Amino acid sequence: GLRRVFRRTRRTTDVEALIRLMVLNRLCDPESKLGVLRWVQTVALPDFGPKAVTHQQLLRSLDALMDHQDEVDGVVAGLLRPLI
């Protein structure tokens, strides 16, 4: 899945976890990226330990998402195909 796509990046940030965090925020309480930083301090998320998320990490995660857009599109298509 996405973890495999982002494992090959040279980033020290857990891109997959931060993307998941932003998606959960959009589903639960849509905010700006700065709003995500406030929101993450108020919720308990399974398998998500770091509360010290920075705006820069969110931006870098979005950059990684764009850098691997074709691979991400393929993973998402594969996940959605059985549902359609």
Buried (B, 14 or more C-beta within 10 A) or exposed (E): EBEEBBEEBEBEBBBBBBBBBBEBBEEEEEBEBEEBBEBBEEEEEEEBEEEEBEEEBBEBBBEBBEBBEEBBEEBEEEEEEEEE
